[in-house]
């Protein structure tokens, strides 16, 4: 069997990490999973939410950082360019004062993901997804 390329692994890592984040920031209700947008606090079905990055995912050192990535509705993430000001305020409330500034300072770090790191991200995200999907 042919090994996936780093690019393919990164795409898979994005997909599974995104799904994990939406579950993590969600709540199971009688009719399915719902997540709350970190910026506007809208509650929508998991499938209608995205994993919004405070610091853009182009910055590889923060691409899979659990504090940098949170459930966000499409309106805030895509149409309102991430609502950076509201996102920063919400990060500080969720993770403690100074978190937004810390992430902004870390955006200058660089990181190149290895095959093993990406495979671990995929594996861990899949395990987390299984955990949430098995909750009663």
QUIJOCOR-V578298 format. One record per backbone hydrogen bond with DSSP energy under -1.0 kcal/mol. CO is the residue of the C=O (numbers start at 1). NH is the residue of the N-H. Records with the same first field share a line. If there is no record, write none. Layout:
CO: NH + NH
This chain:
5: 9
6: 10
7: 11
8: 12
9: 13
10: 14
11: 15
12: 16
13: 17
14: 18
15: 19
16: 20
17: 21
18: 22
19: 23
20: 24
21: 25
23: 26
25: 36
27: 34
29: 32
32: 29
33: 46
34: 27
35: 44
37: 41
42: 37
44: 35
45: 48
46: 49
50: 72
52: 70
56: 59
58: 60
59: 62
62: 65
65: 69
68: 54
70: 52
71: 38
72: 50
73: 77
74: 78 + 79
75: 80
76: 82
80: 83
83: 87
84: 88
85: 89
86: 90
87: 91
88: 92
89: 93
90: 94
91: 95
92: 96
96: 99
98: 102
99: 103
100: 104
101: 105
102: 106
105: 108
106: 109
114: 118
115: 119
116: 120
117: 121
118: 122
119: 123
120: 124
121: 125
122: 126
123: 127
124: 128
125: 129
126: 130
127: 131
128: 132
129: 133
130: 134
132: 135
